[in-house]
Amino acid sequence: MSTLNMEKTVAIVSSESGVNLFLATRLASAVKNMRSTVLLKCGRRIADARNILSVLALCATLGSPIDIGTFGEDERDAAQAVEQILSEWNGNAENIAPTKPL
């Protein structure tokens, strides 16, 4: 996969608990039906956004910048979905929207 045509953006983790299991699950659910490849990078670690354990392994904490790279047909939609989840999630119950199980 060439990274030359990859859509790139950065999101700052806004959750006080960082990227936890619930947030990783929300990310995976958001991108599972997208046609694009979605990669996340935090420090030296890279994760496939569809893989919950891979996302957790980023060890991203509050305020961590996460580079979002998307490549494919719906790359802009995928990047926007991931950026919104990472930057708007603060761990409060009112942010929980019903999602279908993986």
Order of alpha helices (4+ residues) and beta strands (2+ residues): beta-alpha-beta-beta-alpha-beta-alpha
